[in-house]
Amino acid sequence: MRVALLSALGERYGEPGIGLQPFAGRSVLALQVDAALALGCERIVCLAESATPEIAELQRQAESANARFNAITAHRTLSGMVSANDEVLVLAPGLLVDGNWLVDRFSQRPGLAVLPIEIGLEHGFERIDRDRAWGGALLVRGDAVEALTALPPDGDAVAGLLRIALQRGARAIPVPESSLDDGRWSLVRSENHARRLEALWLGRHVPSPGFSESGDVGGYVIARFLSGKSRSQSWPVILGMTAILLAIGGGVAGWSGRVAGGLIALMASAALGNIAYHLYRFIRAGKPDGWIRALPGIRNSILDIALVALSFGKQDEGQWYGVYVALVLVVAMRLSEEATAPTWSRPFADRFLVISLALIATLSGFPVIGIGIIALVVLFLRLVKPFTRS
């Protein structure tokens, strides 16, 4: 079994540790728990002075992944949780971990992450000998925990296990220097430092959409702002459900003859759907994408169905050309969102933009003809050379 040892203690007991520093709406320790779980740790042990709400949240995080969680105040309690055949992962307080690199280099056997001394000291890491600094992560066999009994009751278990690993000649694993430059592997040293690293971290895990989709860019900017105010997962759900209700309402309004009102509702639905999607990305940053990748496709399908339903409005009996034009527009938008679509046609995969153009045509007094022209232009841009077969 693998056990992770993390620390929420400050420089002196009773102070809040740097591990509890808020980071991307969570905490540095929460990201360390993610990394430990990815490495296969079945128990998370956290050194903490008291059971705070932040520690309780870490427990929920670990237990939701079927791992056991224990908060302890002193290292001597650790020996009863680790057997000699276990492996113990130790992460330095405040360390931002590149989970993929950790899994790649520590999965097979124990080792000690190291850095060249000059670079390590420059980035706040601890010197371990003349030429090297500790990279902030190590994996040791469980019997090393027994050696901690020589420490005084208030001794630093993390530093103690580091010394034991060095005495036993642990395998050195160099941390890529590029990871320090782009923030994948960093030691948070202050609140201001955390804010600088947070910008790099979010940019890597939640990259901004390309400017070919203006609605997506707007949703991304708003979601990033909102994610800094609240990390509740209920907000994306509320916004997403509101977007669905607006899409249904827009389709019904258009069907009953209120085409302009229906298009406005669809625009609002597209905007809220974009915000909900990106807000959920920010809340889940650093975790596997899973089904989140399917959300844009689901959002677009709902809007497409609502747009076709809306096109039934103001149709004379037996005349279906409005529905036909709407179907052509939907096909054109779907062709434009393909990966093989030319760069100049991709903006027209943005439902917010296309529905806005349809609203302008409707307010100008020629909804069907205007939407038909938009559909033909989008098809032309998608199919013009260099032609990539769909």
C-alpha positions as CSV (number, residue, x, y, z in Angstrom):
1,M,0.0,0.0,0.0
2,R,1.1,3.5,-0.7
3,V,0.7,6.2,2.0
4,A,1.0,10.0,1.4
5,L,2.4,12.2,4.1
6,L,1.4,15.9,3.7
7,S,1.7,18.8,6.0
8,A,-0.6,21.7,6.9
9,L,1.7,22.9,9.7
10,G,3.4,26.3,9.6
11,E,7.0,27.1,10.6
12,R,5.8,26.8,14.2
13,Y,2.9,24.7,15.3
14,G,-0.3,26.7,15.6
15,E,0.5,28.8,12.5
16,P,-1.4,28.2,9.3
17,G,0.9,26.3,6.9
18,I,1.7,27.4,3.4
19,G,-0.1,24.2,2.2
20,L,-3.4,25.8,3.1
21,Q,-2.7,28.8,0.9
22,P,-5.7,29.3,-1.4
23,F,-4.7,28.4,-4.9
24,A,-7.0,28.4,-8.0
25,G,-10.0,28.4,-5.7
26,R,-8.8,25.3,-3.7
27,S,-5.6,25.0,-1.8
28,V,-2.0,23.8,-2.4
29,L,-2.8,20.8,-0.2
30,A,-5.8,19.9,-2.3
31,L,-3.6,19.7,-5.4
32,Q,-1.1,17.6,-3.5
33,V,-3.9,15.2,-2.6
34,D,-4.8,14.9,-6.3
35,A,-1.2,14.1,-7.1
36,A,-1.0,11.5,-4.4
37,L,-4.2,9.8,-5.5
38,A,-2.9,9.7,-9.1
39,L,0.2,7.9,-7.8
40,G,-2.0,5.3,-6.3
41,C,-1.9,6.3,-2.6
42,E,-4.6,4.5,-0.7
43,R,-4.2,6.5,2.5
44,I,-3.6,10.3,2.9
45,V,-2.0,11.4,6.2
46,C,-1.9,15.1,6.9
47,L,0.0,16.7,9.7
48,A,-2.3,19.4,11.2
49,E,-2.6,21.2,14.5
50,S,-6.4,21.0,14.5
51,A,-9.3,19.8,12.5
52,T,-10.2,22.9,10.5
53,P,-12.9,23.2,7.8
54,E,-10.0,23.1,5.2
55,I,-8.8,19.7,6.6
56,A,-12.4,18.4,6.6
57,E,-12.6,19.3,2.9
58,L,-9.4,17.4,2.2
59,Q,-10.9,14.4,3.9
60,R,-14.0,14.6,1.7
61,Q,-11.7,14.9,-1.4
62,A,-9.7,11.8,-0.4
63,E,-12.7,9.7,0.6
64,S,-14.6,10.5,-2.6
65,A,-11.7,8.7,-4.4
66,N,-12.0,5.7,-2.0
67,A,-8.9,6.6,-0.1
68,R,-8.6,6.8,3.7
69,F,-7.7,10.1,5.3
70,N,-6.1,10.8,8.7
71,A,-5.2,14.1,10.2
72,I,-2.6,13.8,12.9
73,T,-0.8,16.3,15.2
74,A,2.4,14.4,15.8
75,H,4.6,12.1,13.8
76,R,4.5,9.3,16.4
77,T,1.0,8.5,15.4
78,L,2.2,7.7,11.9
79,S,4.0,4.5,12.8
80,G,0.6,2.8,13.5
81,M,-0.6,3.6,10.1
82,V,2.3,2.4,8.0
83,S,3.7,-1.1,7.8
84,A,7.3,-2.0,6.8
85,N,6.2,-3.2,3.4
86,D,4.3,0.0,2.5
87,E,5.7,2.9,0.6
88,V,5.4,6.5,1.9
89,L,5.2,9.5,-0.5
90,V,6.4,12.7,1.2
91,L,5.6,16.1,-0.4
92,A,7.2,19.3,0.9
93,P,4.7,21.9,2.3
94,G,3.7,24.3,-0.4
95,L,4.9,22.1,-3.3
96,L,2.9,22.4,-6.5
97,V,3.4,19.0,-8.2
98,D,3.4,18.0,-11.8
99,G,1.2,14.9,-11.3
100,N,2.1,13.4,-14.7
101,W,5.8,13.6,-14.0
102,L,5.4,12.3,-10.5
103,V,3.5,9.2,-11.7
104,D,6.0,8.6,-14.5
105,R,9.1,8.7,-12.3
106,F,7.9,7.4,-9.0
107,S,5.5,4.6,-10.0
108,Q,8.0,1.8,-10.1
109,R,10.3,2.2,-7.1
110,P,11.3,4.7,-4.3
111,G,13.4,7.8,-5.1
112,L,14.2,11.3,-4.2
113,A,13.5,14.3,-6.4
114,V,16.5,16.6,-6.8
115,L,17.5,19.9,-8.4
116,P,20.9,21.5,-9.2
117,I,21.9,23.5,-6.2
118,E,21.9,27.0,-7.8
119,I,18.5,26.6,-9.4
120,G,17.0,24.8,-6.4
121,L,18.0,27.5,-3.9
122,E,16.9,30.2,-6.3
123,H,13.4,28.7,-6.3
124,G,13.3,28.2,-2.5
125,F,14.1,24.5,-2.3
126,E,16.2,23.0,0.5
127,R,19.9,22.2,0.1
128,I,20.7,18.5,0.8
129,D,24.4,18.5,-0.1
130,R,27.1,20.6,-1.9
131,D,25.7,20.1,-5.4
132,R,22.0,19.3,-5.0
133,A,18.7,20.7,-3.5
134,W,15.7,18.6,-2.6
135,G,13.0,18.8,-5.2
136,G,10.3,18.6,-2.6
137,A,9.1,14.9,-3.3
138,L,10.4,11.6,-2.1
139,L,9.1,8.0,-1.9
140,V,10.6,5.7,0.8
141,R,9.8,2.3,2.2
142,G,7.5,2.1,5.2
143,D,10.2,0.9,7.6
144,A,11.7,4.4,7.4
145,V,8.8,5.6,9.5
146,E,10.1,3.5,12.5
147,A,13.3,5.6,12.5
148,L,11.2,8.7,13.2
149,T,10.9,7.5,16.8
150,A,14.3,9.1,17.5
151,L,12.8,12.5,16.8
152,P,11.4,14.6,19.7
153,P,7.6,14.8,19.9
154,D,7.5,18.1,18.1
155,G,10.0,17.1,15.4
156,D,9.4,17.7,11.7
157,A,8.4,14.4,10.2
158,V,9.0,15.6,6.6
159,A,12.5,16.7,7.3
160,G,13.2,13.5,9.3
161,L,12.1,11.3,6.4
162,L,14.2,13.3,4.0
163,R,17.3,12.8,6.2
164,I,16.6,9.0,6.5
165,A,16.2,8.8,2.7
166,L,19.5,10.5,2.2
167,Q,21.2,8.3,4.7
168,R,19.9,5.2,2.9
169,G,21.2,6.5,-0.4
170,A,17.8,6.9,-2.1
171,R,17.8,7.0,-5.9
172,A,18.1,10.5,-7.2
173,I,15.5,11.6,-9.7
174,P,16.3,15.0,-11.4
175,V,13.3,17.3,-11.7
176,P,13.2,18.9,-15.2
177,E,14.3,22.5,-15.0
178,S,11.7,23.5,-17.6
179,S,9.0,22.5,-15.0
180,L,10.3,25.3,-12.7
181,D,10.1,27.9,-15.5
182,D,6.5,27.2,-16.5
183,G,5.2,26.6,-12.9
184,R,4.5,22.9,-13.3
185,W,6.8,22.2,-10.3
186,S,7.1,25.1,-7.8
187,L,7.4,25.8,-4.2
188,V,4.8,28.4,-3.0
189,R,6.5,30.8,-0.7
190,S,4.0,33.6,-0.1
191,E,0.5,34.8,-1.1
192,N,1.9,37.0,-3.9
193,H,4.0,34.2,-5.2
194,A,0.9,31.9,-5.2
195,R,-1.0,34.5,-7.3
196,R,1.8,34.5,-9.9
197,L,2.0,30.8,-10.1
198,E,-1.8,30.5,-10.2
199,A,-1.9,32.4,-13.5
200,L,0.6,30.0,-15.0
201,W,-1.2,27.0,-13.6
202,L,-4.7,28.0,-14.8
203,G,-3.4,28.9,-18.2
204,R,-2.0,25.4,-18.6
205,H,-4.9,23.5,-17.2
206,V,-7.7,25.7,-18.5
207,P,-6.4,27.2,-21.7
208,S,-8.3,30.1,-23.3
209,P,-10.3,29.2,-26.4
210,G,-9.1,30.6,-29.7
211,F,-10.4,34.0,-30.8
212,S,-12.1,32.3,-33.7
213,E,-15.0,31.7,-31.2
214,S,-16.0,35.1,-29.8
215,G,-18.8,33.8,-27.6
216,D,-16.5,31.2,-26.1
217,V,-13.8,33.8,-25.3
218,G,-16.4,36.0,-23.5
219,G,-17.7,33.0,-21.5
220,Y,-14.1,32.1,-20.6
221,V,-13.3,35.6,-19.3
222,I,-16.5,35.9,-17.2
223,A,-16.1,32.3,-15.9
224,R,-12.5,33.1,-14.8
225,F,-13.8,36.1,-12.9
226,L,-16.6,34.2,-11.3
227,S,-14.4,31.3,-10.3
228,G,-12.3,33.7,-8.2
229,K,-15.5,34.7,-6.3
230,S,-17.0,31.3,-5.6
231,R,-15.9,27.6,-6.2
232,S,-19.3,26.1,-5.5
233,Q,-20.1,23.4,-8.1
234,S,-23.8,24.4,-7.9
235,W,-23.2,27.5,-9.9
236,P,-22.3,25.8,-13.2
237,V,-25.3,23.5,-12.7
238,I,-27.7,26.5,-12.1
239,L,-26.3,28.4,-15.1
240,G,-26.5,25.3,-17.3
241,M,-30.1,24.5,-16.3
242,T,-31.0,28.1,-16.9
243,A,-29.4,27.9,-20.4
244,I,-31.5,24.8,-21.2
245,L,-34.7,26.4,-20.0
246,L,-33.9,29.5,-22.1
247,A,-33.3,27.3,-25.2
248,I,-36.6,25.5,-24.7
249,G,-38.4,28.9,-24.1
250,G,-36.8,30.3,-27.3
251,G,-37.9,27.4,-29.4
252,V,-41.5,27.6,-28.0
253,A,-41.5,31.4,-28.5
254,G,-40.4,31.2,-32.1
255,W,-42.9,28.4,-32.8
256,S,-45.7,30.6,-31.5
257,G,-44.7,33.4,-33.8
258,R,-42.4,35.5,-31.5
259,V,-39.3,34.8,-33.6
260,A,-37.2,37.8,-32.5
261,G,-38.0,37.1,-28.8
262,G,-37.1,33.5,-29.4
263,L,-33.7,34.4,-30.9
264,I,-33.0,36.7,-28.0
265,A,-33.7,33.8,-25.6
266,L,-31.4,31.5,-27.7
267,M,-28.6,34.1,-27.6
268,A,-28.9,34.3,-23.8
269,S,-28.9,30.5,-23.6
270,A,-25.7,30.3,-25.7
271,A,-24.0,32.9,-23.5
272,L,-25.0,31.2,-20.2
273,G,-24.1,27.8,-21.6
274,N,-20.6,29.1,-22.5
275,I,-20.1,30.6,-19.0
276,A,-21.4,27.4,-17.3
277,Y,-19.0,25.2,-19.3
278,H,-15.9,27.3,-18.6
279,L,-16.8,27.8,-15.0
280,Y,-17.0,24.1,-14.5
281,R,-13.6,23.8,-16.2
282,F,-12.1,26.2,-13.7
283,I,-13.6,24.4,-10.8
284,R,-12.3,21.1,-12.0
285,A,-8.9,22.5,-13.1
286,G,-6.2,19.9,-12.7
287,K,-8.5,17.0,-12.5
288,P,-9.3,14.6,-15.4
289,D,-11.7,16.1,-18.0
290,G,-13.9,13.1,-18.2
291,W,-17.4,13.9,-19.5
292,I,-16.7,17.7,-19.4
293,R,-15.4,17.5,-23.0
294,A,-18.9,16.4,-24.1
295,L,-20.6,19.6,-22.7
296,P,-20.0,21.9,-25.7
297,G,-21.5,19.2,-28.1
298,I,-24.6,18.8,-25.8
299,R,-25.0,22.6,-25.6
300,N,-24.8,23.0,-29.4
301,S,-27.2,20.2,-30.0
302,I,-29.8,21.8,-27.7
303,L,-29.4,25.2,-29.4
304,D,-29.7,23.6,-32.9
305,I,-32.9,21.8,-32.0
306,A,-34.3,25.0,-30.5
307,L,-33.3,26.9,-33.6
308,V,-35.1,24.5,-35.9
309,A,-38.2,24.6,-33.6
310,L,-38.1,28.4,-33.7
311,S,-38.1,28.3,-37.5
312,F,-41.7,27.0,-37.5
313,G,-42.9,30.4,-36.5
314,K,-44.8,32.7,-38.9
315,Q,-45.0,29.9,-41.6
316,D,-48.0,29.9,-43.9
317,E,-49.9,26.6,-44.0
318,G,-48.0,24.1,-46.1
319,Q,-44.9,26.2,-46.5
320,W,-41.7,24.8,-44.9
321,Y,-39.0,26.8,-46.5
322,G,-38.2,28.5,-43.1
323,V,-37.6,25.1,-41.5
324,Y,-35.5,24.1,-44.5
325,V,-33.3,27.2,-44.3
326,A,-32.8,26.6,-40.5
327,L,-31.7,23.0,-41.2
328,V,-29.2,24.2,-43.8
329,L,-27.9,26.7,-41.3
330,V,-27.5,24.0,-38.6
331,V,-25.6,21.8,-41.1
332,A,-23.4,24.7,-42.0
333,M,-22.5,25.5,-38.4
334,R,-21.7,21.8,-37.7
335,L,-19.5,21.6,-40.8
336,S,-17.7,24.7,-39.5
337,E,-16.9,23.2,-36.1
338,E,-15.1,20.2,-37.5
339,A,-11.4,20.0,-36.8
340,T,-10.7,20.0,-40.5
341,A,-12.6,23.2,-41.2
342,P,-10.6,26.2,-42.5
343,T,-9.6,28.8,-39.9
344,W,-11.8,31.4,-41.6
345,S,-15.0,29.3,-41.2
346,R,-14.6,28.4,-37.6
347,P,-16.1,31.6,-36.1
348,F,-19.4,30.5,-37.7
349,A,-19.5,27.4,-35.4
350,D,-20.1,29.9,-32.6
351,R,-23.9,29.7,-32.0
352,F,-23.9,33.0,-30.2
353,L,-22.5,34.8,-33.2
354,V,-24.7,33.1,-35.8
355,I,-27.9,33.6,-33.7
356,S,-27.0,37.2,-33.3
357,L,-26.7,37.6,-37.1
358,A,-30.1,35.8,-37.4
359,L,-31.6,38.3,-35.0
360,I,-30.3,41.2,-37.0
361,A,-31.9,39.7,-40.1
362,T,-35.2,39.2,-38.3
363,L,-35.3,42.7,-36.9
364,S,-34.5,44.0,-40.4
365,G,-37.7,42.5,-41.7
366,F,-36.5,39.5,-43.7
367,P,-35.8,36.6,-41.3
368,V,-36.0,33.7,-43.7
369,I,-34.0,35.3,-46.5
370,G,-31.5,36.7,-44.1
371,I,-30.9,33.3,-42.4
372,G,-30.7,31.7,-45.8
373,I,-27.9,34.2,-46.8
374,I,-26.1,33.5,-43.6
375,A,-26.3,29.7,-44.2
376,L,-25.0,30.0,-47.8
377,V,-22.1,32.3,-46.7
378,V,-21.1,29.8,-43.9
379,L,-21.3,26.9,-46.3
380,F,-19.2,28.7,-48.9
381,L,-16.5,29.6,-46.3
382,R,-16.5,26.0,-45.2
383,L,-16.2,24.5,-48.6
384,V,-14.0,27.0,-50.4
385,K,-10.5,25.8,-51.3
386,P,-8.3,24.6,-49.8
387,F,-11.1,22.0,-49.5
388,T,-10.8,19.3,-46.9
389,R,-13.4,16.5,-47.4
390,S,-15.9,16.3,-44.5
